[in-house]
Amino acid sequence: MFQKSVKAALLMLLFSISLLAHPHLFIDVSARFVINDSGLDGIQVLWEIDDMNSAMMVEHYDRNSDGVFDESERAEIEKVFNNLSMYNYYTTVEVDGRGYDFGRVENFVPSITHQSRIQYAFFIPVSVSFDVKESKEITITFSDPEIYTAFFLDKNLIQATSDESFSTDLSFRTRNFAETIVLEIFRSAD
């Protein structure tokens, strides 16, 4: 009887350990909400990949080892990055609580920093226009539901730029274990 109990406990322990997913890739995120004279134009995003994964990627993609991605190296990385479109680039955008389908990201540029870390810069097109004295809440969350990639917001580098016709308020929440950027935009009278 004791042996059966020990075996059952070990099986339960092994099964529960296999269920615990954990990240293999760590990404620091900075973002800038771009607001033009009619409203939100989109979000300029910068992902900086952790040291270990960056080292492996530099070794694989920087074939001439010059510390810079040339045109063919960038094209190969972009091809791999575009596969993330199947997962919406691990990005959820909402406007006033409703999902926003931004399609594909634009202006993707991979680079290597002076610290040999990989950076991905890209633009998420989110076109939201405003009427006079109207406000909207824009939220953006970077998360991998399978928890293989962990995203960390660099809150000091989350910004909203606009002219005097808009006022903005940035805040952060946690939703489903992921940090969410919340931007409230208010258009004042012309």
N, C-alpha and C positions, 0 to 999 in steps of 0.2 A: 504494500500500500504506500509506504514512504517513497519507494523508487518511482512509482507512478506519479506521485505528487511532484517530485523533483523534476521528472521529465516534462510534465505538463507546464511547470513554472518556467523551465528553460526554453521550451518551445514558444511560450507566450512572450518571453523576453526577447528571443531572437526575432520573432515576427514583429513585435512593436518597434524594435530598433530598425528593421528594414523599412518601416513606414516613415521614419523621420528623414525627410529630405533636408538638404542643407546646401547653401550656395557654393558654387565653384568659381564664380566670376563676380567681382566686386566693382561697381561703377559709381564714381562720384559724379553728381549731376549739378550743373549750373544752367540757368535759363534766363532769358530776357524776353518779356512780352513786348512785342512791337506794336505800338498804337499809332495810327496815322490820323489824318484829320476827319475821317469818317468812322473810325472805330478800330477794333482789333484787327491787325493784319496777319498775325501769327506769332509763333514762339521760336526764337533762336535758341537751340539747345547745344550744350557741350557735355559729352560723356568722356570722363577720364578713367581708363581701365587700370586695375590694380597692377602692382609691380610684377608679380609672377606671370600673370597672363600676358601682360605687355611684353615681357622678355621673350616668351614663346612666340608671340605674334611678330615681333621685330625679327627674330631669327628666321621665321617662316616667310614673311612677306618682303622684307628689305633684302632682296637677293644680292644686291651689290654692296651691302653693308656700309652705305654712306650716311646712315642716320636720317635719311629723307626718303619719303615715298615718291618715286617717279611716276609718270603717267600710267605705265602698264601695271605697276604695283598698286596704285590707287584704284585702277579699274577692277583688279582682282578682288581687292578688299570690298569695294562697293557691291560687287556681285554677291559676295557672301552676306554683306549687311542687308541687301535688298531681300534676302530670304526672311528677314524679320518682319516683312510686310504681312506674312501669314499670321503673325502674332500681334499685329498692329504696332510693331516696334516697341512692344512692352509698354505702350502708352495709352492711357485712357483720358479723353478730353470730354468735359461736360460743359454745357452752357445753360445756366439756370436749371441745373439738375437733370437735363436731358443729354443723352449721349450725342457726341458730335463726331461724324465720320470724316476724318481729314484726308483719307485716301493715302497717297504716298508722300513721304517726306521729300524735301527739295534741297538742293545745294549741299549735298553730302561731301565732306572733305575730311579724310583721315590724315593724321599727322603724328609725328614723334616729338615729344617734348625734350627739353634739355636734360630732364631726369630719366630719359628713355622710357617714358610712359606713352601709351597710345591714347590719342584723343580722336573722338568722332564729333565733328561739328555738323549740324544739319538744321534745317528750318521746317517747322510743322505749320502748314498753312491752315489757319483758323480765321476765317473771314466773318467778323461779326460787326454789323453796322449799328449805329445808335440814333435814335430820335432825340430831340431836345429834352433835356431833364430826365433822361432814361438811365437806369442803372442795370447792370447785368453781373452775374457771378460766373466766373470762368474757373473751372478746376482742372488740374492736370495731375495725373498719378502715373509714376513709372513703377511697374511691378511685373514680376514673372510669377504667374500663379503656380508654377511647378517648383518654385523656389531654388532654381539652379543659378539664377542671377540675382544679386542683391544690389539695390540702388540706395544711395545715400545723398540726400539733398545738401548741397553746400549753401545753407540759408543766407550766408553773407553775399552769395553770388546769384541770388534770385532777384531779378529786377523787373520793373515796368517803366518804360520810357514813353512819355507822351508830351503833347504841347499843353498850353494853358486851358484848352477847351475840355479837358478831361481831368478828373481826379481819380486816384487809384489807392487801394488799400490791399496790401499783401499780408496773408496769414498762412498758417499751416495747420493741418489736422492729420490725424492718423485714421486710416480706413483700411480694414482687413489687413492689419499689420504693415501697411505701406503708408509712407508719408505722402500727403497730398498738398499741392500748392493751391491756394485759394486766392484769386484775384477778383476784387470787386472794382468795377469801373463805373464811374458816374459821369455822364455828360452834362455839363452846365449849360445854361442858356447862352445862345450866340450873341 
